[in-house]
Amino acid sequence: VKGTYSFGDDLAHSVEAGYIRYRGTADDQLLDVIDNAAFFGTVDREVVDETLYATYNYNPASDLIDLDVQLSFGSSANYVTDFRSMAATFNSDYKYEGYGLKVVNRSEWVGETTENYLTYGLELYKQDRITLRDTAGNAQFQPEGKTETVSLFAQNEWVKNDRFTVLTGARLDFQKTKPGPLVPTTLETDEVGKAFTVALHHQTTENLAFFGSASYTERLPVVDELYDSRQAFPGAANLPAVGTLENEISRNIEIGMSYTQSDVLGEGDEITMKATAFRNDLKDLIASNSAAGAGNPNRANIESALIYGVELEAAYESELSFGSLSMTVMNGENRSNPSALNPNLENRIPSDNLRLTLGRRLPARNIELGWTGTFYKGKSRAFSSMGSTNVLSAPSTMIHDVYAAWTPEEGALAGAELRLGVTNVFDKEYRTHLQSGAIRRAGRSVNLTLTKTF
């Protein structure tokens, strides 16, 4: 639920407040959904997500001021009941709580041939990671901790003759972390992360455009990576990696082109195509330390790694018919250690996939029908757990989804949308490449939603 109230001269002031709550339950779920360890037992889970926010906007008759100030609170909790496990020490509830303040202003300057839009601001955010256990002691796999972040950011968009656009941006993150009282370390962190980007877009003709970008990003380790001390070998708990991890650095390049053409198969229709190639050079990539044992950190840096790939997209749109096709192909290299368990970063890169959507509209009845087929290419990866090395393979598979949407124009439901969707129509059991071996994607599901805007 949300609401907006505007006031003042020319309604230059406005306040918006909203509350969103999600609750989901699932019975007889595996306790361990990450490490493929079914012997840990099963539980009933309840997931509750809540978001509360209030935003003040001031937008007077000035090109230099369009100010937003937002206060927010978010909570995500995972509660466990009907616990049937090999050990009570694994009976834990998990929760994240976050508080935020964000201040953003937008300024613009518009001339005869140029336009300039500047967005800048700051953000304060505090997150608590909470673990509630039935037994005493630290939850090695879900360490408690606090994170406080202060961010400064700015982005500028400059447009020349509606054809050439230059986008530049910068961000500074000042982050502090502190472990919970039961984590086997008292080390805290106080780090600074930087990010810079520049992007170009040139509309060469009415139909053809070229674009590219270059960026530099420093990712700061999070609480999970800093304070996780879970057991990697029988009887051998690892040490938290805090004090040993470097910030993860990524240098990224992206180039591409897009093409749009109208009146292809009929008057008023349009086809769009887009191709993008990217390359990410990574320094000190943060990864699980598969060779870790007692006295060694649970996470480690990969000194040098490379991720690259292509994305292809195409879409067709007309009054009666529509469709889209997308494909993503990614590869990687562990350049520091080509003999690693996953020399091509198979444990981090998803399998190649292709998605095709076809649909039909029935304007006389305000009905839209659609089908989506998603194909995942088979792929294997190695993993080390409790002192042994295994290979996990996900076979190639294709999943079918369908939906029907109705938007009535009369009656009590006028202006609303009623949508019936069926995912995984043939109830196929499958697992995507990066999922654990014990975990399968959800089977067939039927969803009925009603959307109404007031």
N, C-alpha and C positions, 0 to 999 in steps of 0.2 A: 504494500500500500504506500502511496506517496501523494503529496499535495504541494501546490505552489501558490503563493500569495504575492501579488505585486502592489506597490504603493509608491507615493511620492510624485513629484512633478514628472509628467510624461512617463509615469510608471518606471522610472529609472532604477528603482530598488525592487528586489524580489527576494523571497526566501522560499527555499524548497526543502522539504523534509521527507524522509522515506524510511521504511522498515521492511526488510525482506527476511523470511524465515523458511528454511527447508528442513524437513525431517524424513529420513528414510530408514527402513528396518530390513534386516536380512537374517534368516535363521540358518543354523548349521553351516556356518562359513569357516573355512580354514583360518586358524589363528595366524599363521605365517603366510602372507600373500606376496612375499618378496623373495625369500630364499629357497623356495621349493622344498619345504620341510613339513610334509603332511603329518609326520609323527608327533608334532607339537599339539595336535588335537583340533577341536572345533569350538566355536563360540556363536552366540547370537549377538549381532551388532545393531546398534542404533546410532545413526549419524545425524547430528543437528548442526546446521549452519545458520548463523544470524548476522545480519548487517544493519546497522543503524547509522544514518547520516543526516546532516543539516548543512545546507549550502546557502550562503548569502551572495547575491550578485549585484554589483553596481555598474550600470551601463548608461552614463549620461550622454548628452549630445556632444561627445568629444571622441575624436578618432584615437586619442591616446589612452583612453581608459575603458576597459571592459574587465572588471575585477571580480574574481571568484574567491571566496573564502569558505573552505569546507572542513567541518569536524566530522570524524567518523569513528565507529567502533565495529570491529568484526570478531566473530567467535566461530571456531570450527571444532566440534567435539565428537569423539568416537568412544561410545560407551559399550562395554562388554558385559553380557549376562549369560546365564546358563553355561557356565564355563566347564568344558570337558577337555582337559589338557593333561599332559604328562607331568606338569609341575605347576604349583600355585604361583611360583615366582613370575610366571608369564601372564598372570591375570592383571591387566592394567587398563585403565582408561586414559585416553590421550586428549589433549585440548590445546588449541592455540587461541590466544587473545591478543588483539592488536588495537592500538589507539593512534589516530592520525590527525594531523593538521596540515592542510595544503592551501597555499596562497598563490594564485596565478593571475597575471594581468596580460592583456593582449592590446598591442598598439599597432596602428596601421597608418601608412602614408601612401596616398594614391595620386599619381601624376598623369600626364597625358599618355605617356608610353610605358611607364613603370609603376609597379605596385610593390609595397614592402609590408610584411606582416611579422611582427616581433612578439614572441610569447616568452615570458620569463617568470620565475617564481622560486619558491622554496617549499620544502616538505619536511615535516617532522613525523617520525613514526617510531612507535615502541611496541615490541612484540614479546609476549611471554609464552614459552613452550612448557606446558604443564603435564606431568605424569602422575597419576594416582594409582598406587599399587595396593594389592591385598596383603603383601608381605613387605617387610622392611628391606631397604637396600636400593641401589641405583639400578634404573632400567637402562642397561648398557646400550640397547638397540633403540631407545627413545629418550636420549638424555635431556634433562631439563636445562633451560637456559634463557637468558634475556638478551634481546637485541635492541639497541637504540641507534637510529639513523637520522642524520640531518643531511638533506640534499639541496643543492643549488643547481638550477638548470636554466638554459636559455636556448631558444630555437628561432632562427630567422629565415623567412621565405621571401626571396626577391624574384619578381616576375617582370620580364621584358616583352612587351607587345603580345602578351598572351601566348607566347611560343617558347620562350626560353626561361627556365626556372632554376634557381640555385637555392638549395636548402642547406643551411649550416646549423650545427647544434653542439652544445657542450653540457656536461653534467659532472658535478663533484659530489661524491657520497662520503660522509664522515660517519664511520660505523664503529660502535663499541659492542662487544659481547661479554657476557658474564655467565659462568657455568652455575647450574643449580647446586644446592648444598650437598647432594649425594654423589655428584660426579667426581671421579678420582683425580681431580686436579683443581687448583684454585687459579690457574692462569686465565687472565682476561686479555682481550685484544682491543686495540685502538688503531684502526687503519683508515686509509684514505683511498678511494677508488676514483678513477678518472675515465671519462668517455668523451670522444670527439667524433663528429661525423660531417661529411660533406656529400651532397647528392646533386646530380645534374639531370635535367629532363629537357629534351628538345623536341618540339612538335615540328618535324621537318616538313610535312605536308598535312592536309586535312585528315589523311588516313594513317600516316606513318609517323611513329615517334621512336626516339632512342633515349635510353636512360642509363645511368650508372651511379655508383656510390663507393665511397671508401670510408672506413671507420676504424677507430681504435677504442677498445673497451677493456677495462680492468674489472674482473668480477671478484668480489670479496667472499671468502669462505663463510658459509652459514653455520648455525649452531650444530646441525646434524653432522657436518663434515669436521667440525672442530672438536666435538666432545663425544662422538660415538666411540665406544670401547668394547663393542660386541666381540664374542669369542670367534676366532677364525680357525683354531685348531683345538682338538679335544683337550680340555683342561688348561687351555692357554688363552687368557683374556688379553686383548690388545690394549695399548695405551691410546688415549685421545691424541689427535694429531695437532692440537693447538700448540703453537710455538715451533712447528716444523713446516707448516704449509705456507707457500708463497701465493700471492694473488695471481689468479688466472688471467692471462693477457691474450687478447684475440685481435688480430689485424685482418680486416675483412674487405674484400673487393667484390662488387656485383656489377654486371653489365647485362643489358637486355634491350629488347625492342618490342613494340606493340603495333598492331595493325587493326583498323576498323573499317568496315565497308557496309554501306546501307543499300537497301533495295537489291538484294542479292537474288532471292528466290521469289520475291513479291514486294509490292509497294509497302514501305514502312518497316520492313524487317531489317535486322542488323546482325552482322557476324563480327566477333572480335577474337583476336589471337594475340598471345603474349608468350615470349620465350625469355628465360632468365638463366644466366650462368653465374655461379658464385664460388668463391674460394676463401676459406677461413684458415689462416695460419695461427696456430695456438702455441703459446709458451706457458709452461707450468700448468698444464691441464690437470685439474683436480680429479682423481680417480680412486676407487677402492684399491687398497693395497692387498692384492690377492696372495702375496708372499708373506703377509704379516703373521707374526706369532707373538708369544708372550714378550712384552717389553718393546714391541715395535708399534708404530702408529697405524691406526686403522685406515687412514687416507694418506695418499702420497701424490706428488706432482709428477706428471709426465713432461719431461723437459721440452720436447718438441713434438707436435702433432699437426696433422693437416686434414681438413674436411672440405670436400668439394663436390659439386653436383650441378644438375640442371633441373629446371621446372618448366613445364610446358602447359599452357592453358588455351582453351578455345571455347567459345560460347556462341549460341545462336538464339535470337529472340525475335518473335513475331507476335501478332495479336492472338493467334490460336496455338502456336507451338513454341517450345523452347527446349534447349538442351545445353549441356556443357561437358567438356572432357578435360581432365587434368592428369598429369603424370609427374612424378617426382623420382629422380634417380640420384642417390648419394653414395659417396665412397669416402674412405678415410685411410690414414697411414699413421702408425706409431713410429715416427722417424727416430726416436731415441732408442727404441728397442724393437727392431724388426722381428725378433724371435719371441716376443711376448705371447701370452696365451691368445690374444686377439690382435694380431699385427696390423689388421686393417680396421681397428676400432669396431669390430663386429658387435661388441657389447654395448656400444653407445649409439650406433647409427641404425635407424629403422630400415626395414626391407623396402625395396622399390615397390611402388604402388601406383595403381591407375584407377581413376574414378570416372564413371560415365553416368550422366543424368539425362533422362528424356521425359518430356511432359507435354500435356495437352490441356488447353483451356476450353470450357464450354460457356461462353459469355451469356447465352440466353438463360442459363441456370446458375450463373455465378459460381461455377465449380471448376476446380483445378485438380488434375490428376498427375502424379509423378512417380517415376521409378529411378532408383539409383543402384548401380552395380559397382562394388569396390573389389578390386583384385589385388591381393598381396602376393608378392613373389617369395618363394621359399628361401630361407636363409638359416645359417647355423652360427652359434657362438659358443665359446668355452667359458666355464666358470669354475672357480675353486671354492670349496666349502668344506669346513671341518677337516682339512688336511688332504682332501682328494680333489682331483680335476676331472671334470665331466664336460661333454659336448651336448648342447641342447639345440635341437633342430625344430624349426617351424615349417611345415610343408606349405606349398602354394595353395591358395584358397580364394574363392570368390563369394561375396556376401551380397544378398539382394534385399533392398528396402523399398517399400511403396508407401504412398500417402494419398489422401483425398482431402481437399479443403473446400469448404462451402462458406460463402460470405453473403448472407441474406440481406436484402435491401428493405424488407418490410417486416412488420411484426415486432415482437418483444426482442428478437435477436438482431434487429436491424443495426448494421454497422459493426457487428461482431464477426469473428472468424471461428468456425468450428472445424477442427482438424483431426482426422483419424489417420494414425500412422502405424505401420507394422514393420519392425526392424528384424533382420535375419529371418526372412519369410519362410525358408525351408528348415529352420531350427537346426542349423549346422553347428556342430561342435568344432571350435577352432581356437587357435591361440596365435596372437601376433608375435613377431620375432622377439621383441624385448620383454615380453611377459615371462614370468617364472613358469617352470614346467608344470607345477601343480595347479596353475590358474588357467581358466578358460574364459573367453569372452562370454557375455551374457547370451543366452539362447533367444528364441523368438520372444518378442515383447510387443504388446498392443497398447498404444497410447491414444487417449482421447483428451484433447485440450480445447478450452474455450477462452478466447481472447477478446476483451472488450475495452475500448479506450473511451474514457469519459472526458 
